[in-house]
Amino acid sequence: MDQKPVMAVIGGSGLYQMTGLENPREYDLDTPFGKPSAPVMAGELAGQTVLFLARHGIGHHISPSEINYRANIYALKLLGVERIVSISACGSLREDYAPGDIVIPDQLFDFTRGRERSFFGNGLVVHVGVADPYCPGLSKQLFQAVQPTSARLHQGGAFIVIEGPRFSTKAESNTYRTWGMSIIGMTACPEAFLAREAEMCYATMAHVTDYDVWHLSEEPVSVEAVIAVLNRNTQVAQQAIANLVKSLKPSSSCDCSKALASALITNPAVIPAETRQRLDVLVRKYLK
């Protein structure tokens, strides 16, 4: 790649490509964890190199449980990415977070099952810190980038991530509300945690599409309703990303780039050579 990317965008339901990218090109990568969901697209936006990855694949053919999250994050790491903005559809678990609104969450609750949650294992044990799973600096800049758009915007909130692909029952939805969750989705975990293991800054622009199934005066969530809201919000997402690229600056309020500095616990002498090689792009600076 000629120029180091300033950031990558992972697009979820409803955002399958980035408009306005000049000099577009495609990177069809393999990783030690398999192939990512789709080729990574690159291009220039406001004079900066930006990457784009369709989380669910071209044509939305990959279920939330089938996404190769490790390959997606690893591929972006191979291309030199240091910041990721995730675009996600979500349901609201709060009256004041209405369909059409945008939320920049600051917490995650992983309620998924059976997903590969870490790059590590196979002879290398790592305990990465994720008390604050979203990068505070990037999240703040993302919030500021959305502000000039027409969207109603909220800062903060706990994002619960369920396995899917089905939507919640009313009993489940009401339980998540009693737990203090703000929004609900299916793909932020383990994506955010893998980004932290890869020492990348990560923030989410969550588009509220519905009130899940708890709201008595609103229709229960449906694919049709989700897509309708996302289609209306696509222009907002594109404008916010352009604003962010133009204003992006290094953050002094995060330690994302040093997340593994105190997380590796295995004696380097006993790490298998195959594991070292597989994870070289993640750990080489700590295993010299």
N, C-alpha and C positions, 0 to 999 in steps of 0.2 A: 504494500500500500504506500502510495507516494507521500501522503500526509497523514499524520496521526489523527485518528478520529477524536473529535471533541466530546462526542457522546454517542450512545446507541439508544434507539427506541425499540421496545418490544411491543408490537401491536396485538391487541386481543380481539375479541368479538367486535365486528363493525369497523375496525381499522386495519386493513390488509395491505396498505401501501402508503408511502409518503409522497404527497404531491409537492411539486416545486423543487425537487432535487435536480441539480444540473450535473452533467457528465455522469449519468448513472452507469454503474457497473455491478456485476454480480460475483459473489464468492461462494462457490459450492465446496464446502469443507467437510472433511472427516475429522473426528476426534477420537480419543481413546474410549469414549463412552458412546460412540456411534455417531450418526448424522443428526444435525439439528433439524428442527421442524421444516425448514425451507432454506434455500440459499439466502445468504446475507446480502442485502442490497446496500450499496454505498453511493454517495453523491455529495455535492456541495450545496450547502444552504447558508446564505449570508457569508459566503467565502470560507466556511468551515466544513470539514468532512464530517458527515453524519451517517451512521449506519442504521439499517432498519431490518428487523426480523419478524416475520409473521408467526406468532406463537402457535396458532392452530394449523399452520401449513397453508399453502396456496389453495384457495377454495374452501377453507375451514373443514378439513377432513380428519383432524386429530382431536379426540376427546380430551378433556382436562386430565383424566387419569392416564392417558396414553402419551402425553407430551414427554419428550425426552429433555427434561429440564437441565440435566447435567450437560448434555451435548450443546444445548443452546447457550448456556453461560460460558462453557469452555470455549466454544467457537468465537464468541465475542472477546474473550480474554486473549485468544491467539491473535486476533486482529488489533490488539492494543487498546481495547476499550477500558476506560477508567470510570465512566459514569453511565448508568442505565436509567432511563425513564420508562416505566411500565405504564401502558394504557390498558385499563381494565374496566369491564362492565361490572356493576355490583347492584345488589338490592339494598334498600334502606331498611334499617331496623329502628329508625327514629322518625317521629312525626315531622321534625324540622329539616330533615334531609330528604327533599322531595325529588321525584323523577325529573330529570333534566339538569339537576344540580351536579356540581363537581366537588369531590372531596379529596383533599391531600391527607391521607391517614398518617398517624404517627405510631400506631401499634398493630401487632398481628397476633391472632390466636389460631394456631394450626390444629384444625380438627379433621385433617385428611387421614387416610389409612393406606398403607401399602406402597407409598411412593418412595423412590430412592432419594433420601434427604441430604446426602453428603457425598463429596468427592472422596472422602478419606475412608480408611479401613485397609484391609489386606496388608497389615503389618505397619501401618502408620496411623497412630491415634491422635486426633486433634479435637480439642474442645473450644470452639470459637464462641466468643461472647456476642449475644444478640439481645441484651436487655432492651436496647432501643434499636429495633430491626431496620428502621428506615434512616438513611443519612439525614441528619438535621439540616446540614448546610444546603444540600441539593434540594431537599423538600421545601425549604424556605424560598430558594430561588425559583422553583417550579411554581409555588403559590403566587409569587410576584409576577411570573410570566403569564399566568392565567387571568390575573386581575383585570387587565385592559380589555378582555374579551366580554362578550355579552352574557356569559354564564353566571349563575348564582353560585358562589364559591364558599366552601367551608374548610377551615384549617383544623386538622386533628380528628381523631376518632379511632376506635379499635375495629380492625378489619378481621372478621372470622372467615376462615377458608375451609370449605367443606369438600368432601371427595367428589360429589357429583357422579355422573352427569345429570342426575335427576335434581329437581328443585326440592325444597324442604317441605315437610309436613307442617301443619299449623302448630302442632305440639313442639316440634323442633324450633320453629321460628320464634315462638313465644318464649321458649327456654333461653335462646340466645339473647333475647331482649332483657330477660331478668339477669343475665350475666353481665350486662352493661356493654354489649357489642353495639357498634354503630352501623356497620355495613357488612354485607355478606357476598362472597364470591367463591370461585373455584380454582384459581390459578396462581395466586400470590405466593403460596407455599408449595414446594420448597424454593421457588425461584428467588425470593428475597434472601433466604439463608445461604443459598449457593453463591449468590453475588457477594455476600459478606465473606464467605470462605475464599472467594477469588479476589478479595480485597478491592472490590469495586463499590463506589457510591451508588445507592439505589433509592429511587423514589417512585411513588405511584400517583398517577392522575386517574382517580376512580370516577367513572361516569354512572350516576345513579339512574337506573332504568325503570325501577319499580319499587313497590313496598313489600317485596317478597310475598308472603301469604298471610301475614298477621293482621293487616289493616282491614277492618270490617267494612269500610265504605269504599274501598278500592277493589278493582278486579285482581284476582290472583295473578302472579307473574306468568308470562307466556313468552315463547320465542318471538312471536309477532310483535308484542309490546316492547321487548328488549331491542329488537332491530329498529323499530320505529324511532325510539329515543336516540339510539346510537347514530342513525343516519342524520338526525338533526344536529347532533353534537360533533360530527366529524370535522366540520369547519372550525369549531372552537378548538378541538385538539390540535389541528394543523397549525392554527394561528399561535396557540400557546407554545408549541414546540419551536416555531420560528422566533417568537419573542425570547425564549430561553436561550437559543443558540446565539442570538445577538448580544445578550446580556450576561452570558455565563462567565463566571470567574472562579478561580480556585477558592475552596472553602477552608477556613481555618478552624471550623467548629466541628470537625469530625476526625476520627482516627481510622476510617475505613481502609486506607491504604496500608495500615499496619496491623490489620486484624489478626494475622497469624503470628505476630511477633512473640506473644506469650501464650499461644494456643497449642503449639506442638509439644507433646509430652513424651513421645517415643525416643529412646536413645538412638541417635543417627546410625550407630554402628550395627544395629539389628534391623534396619529398614531394608526389605528386599530390593534388589537392584531393579526388578521389574516395576515395583511400586514407585521407586524414585523416578524412573524414566516416564512412567505414565503421568505422574503429577509434576513433572519438571517445571512447566510453565507457572505453576502455583507456588512451588516451594524452593526453587533453585537458590533464591537469595538467602534462605535460612539453612540450607544444607550444603554449604560450600566445602 
